[in-house]
Amino acid sequence: MTTGLPMKVPAPGLPARVRIHEVGPRDGLQNEQTVVPTAVKAEFVRRLAGAGLSTVEATSFVHPKWVPQLADAEELFPLLRGVPARLPVLVPNERGLDRALSLGAREIAVFASATESFAKANLNRTVDEALAMFAPTVTRAIEQGLKVRGYLSMCFGDPWEGPVPVEQVVRVTKALADMGCDELSLGDTIGVATPGHVKELLTALNEGGVPTSRLAVHFHDTYGQALSNTLAALQHGVTTVDASAGGLGGCPYAKSATGNLATEDLVWMLDGLGIETGVDLAALTATSVWMADQLGRPSPSRTVRALAANSHKES
């Protein structure tokens, strides 16, 4: 990496620190065509934590039939003991919670939808039926002292329904908040959001009683808007941003969903703005280059490609 770049030039009105919620090992790998060996997944998580990521979403306790790429959750999670990071796991229902609790998980996430079409495709339920299914899971998790994150998909657009009314997103987000979710991650599942839309939704959520401190953002880069949308969220006061190392991931139930915001691209922007993340960009890039080798294809992250090319020239 070229020393001193990016130059740190802070901008007014931005947070001093951002927590990156790394989703590569779960959201990133769940959409792979081939199953990644359990030992490789464990090493991926260890390397991500070693690069300074304080939250690494480890796996998902869904039925193996639905997400076969993550069918090894029971084998993987014990291999992560001692990893110096928060290790949340996705659970779809009480059975998934039971599996997670039996292995000592301390943080879980549930996965709701802002639209009826995606709720049907992803959960085979209506939006309200899905919320009813999550309620006892969230309640039990809280009783067990676990932190609970609520994901909300299709907040900015849906491949079947098109535009999603802001008030519809607010209603489902508030339902998850009232259920007891500590944090609410707003997903642009098919990557169609733009900065004005982001600000409008965040403002509407605040007006609806959901404080910015409970919100996180999860952008996909389908139309190249993920970083500009993230900046809009930061300007609004959001301090938790989801990203995937190397830009891995999509969504198996929404074929128009392409990769997540690459963690390296996010860190490069935040470093340039003087915003602390605790992440070592060189170590993170090396991890994504390693993972790309495991997957047999180059990383889609522009920052990974640029830094890897510079490293090759300098060597």
Secondary structure, DSSP 8 states (H G I E B T S, - for coil): --TT-S-----TT--SB-EEEE-IIIIIGGG-SS---HHHHHHHHHHHHHTT-SEE--EE-S-TTT-GGGTTHHHHGGGGTT-SSB--EE--SHHHHHHHHHTT--EEEEEEESSHHHHHHHHSS-HHHHHHHHHHHHHHHHHTT-EEEEEEE-SS-BTTTBS--HHHHHHHHHHHHHHT-SEEEEEETTS---HHHHHHHHHHHHHTT--GGGEEEEEB-TTS-HHHHHHHHHHHT--EEEEBGGG----TT-TT---B-BHHHHHHHHHHTT-B----HHHHHHHHHHHHHHHTS----HHHHHHHHHHHHH-
